[in-house]
């Protein structure tokens, strides 16, 4: 939870630094589509450690 909050806060602090040039260069639809695509790619990230842990336990458990 703390790392998520720290990452969100640092992204929020840095966003104004690159948002203006990004929207100028890509225009509003392009920059918004880029951000939406990045966010869509990040959807499964919270589940990755859980799945990796499940498979590690599955591979190391003898009695299943």
C-alpha positions as CSV (number, residue, x, y, z in Angstrom):
1,X,0.0,0.0,0.0
2,X,2.7,2.5,0.9
3,X,4.6,1.8,-2.3
4,X,1.5,2.3,-4.4
5,X,0.8,5.6,-2.6
6,X,4.4,6.8,-3.1
7,X,4.4,5.9,-6.8
8,X,1.1,7.6,-7.3
9,X,2.3,10.7,-5.5
10,X,5.5,10.9,-7.6
11,X,3.6,10.4,-10.8
12,X,1.2,13.1,-9.8
13,X,4.1,15.4,-9.0
14,X,5.9,14.7,-12.3
15,X,2.8,14.7,-14.6
16,X,2.7,18.5,-15.0
17,X,6.3,18.5,-16.2
18,X,5.6,16.3,-19.2
19,X,1.9,16.7,-19.8
20,X,2.1,20.0,-21.6
21,X,4.7,19.0,-24.2
22,X,3.0,15.6,-24.6
23,X,-0.4,17.1,-25.4
24,X,1.3,19.7,-27.7
25,X,3.1,17.1,-29.7
26,X,0.5,14.3,-29.8
27,X,-2.7,16.5,-29.6
28,X,-5.4,15.7,-27.2
29,X,-6.8,12.4,-28.7
30,X,-3.3,11.0,-29.2
31,X,-2.0,11.9,-25.7
32,X,-5.2,10.6,-24.0
33,X,-5.1,7.4,-26.0
34,X,-1.4,6.9,-25.0
35,X,-2.3,7.4,-21.3
36,X,-5.3,5.1,-21.6
37,X,-3.2,2.4,-23.3
38,X,-0.5,2.6,-20.5
39,X,-3.2,2.3,-17.9
40,X,-4.8,-0.6,-19.6
41,X,-1.5,-2.4,-19.7
42,X,-1.1,-1.8,-15.9
43,X,-4.4,-3.5,-15.0
44,X,-3.0,-7.0,-14.3
45,X,0.0,-5.8,-12.4
46,X,-1.5,-6.2,-8.9
47,X,-2.3,-9.9,-9.7
48,X,1.2,-10.8,-10.9
49,X,2.8,-11.5,-7.5
50,X,-0.3,-13.5,-6.4
51,X,-0.1,-15.7,-9.5
52,X,3.7,-16.2,-9.2
53,X,3.3,-17.2,-5.6
54,X,0.6,-19.6,-6.5
55,X,2.8,-21.3,-9.1
56,X,5.8,-21.4,-6.8
57,X,3.7,-23.1,-4.1
58,X,2.3,-25.5,-6.6
59,X,5.7,-26.5,-7.9
60,X,7.3,-26.9,-4.5
61,X,4.4,-28.8,-2.8
62,X,4.6,-32.5,-2.8
63,X,1.2,-33.4,-1.5
64,X,-1.4,-32.0,-3.9
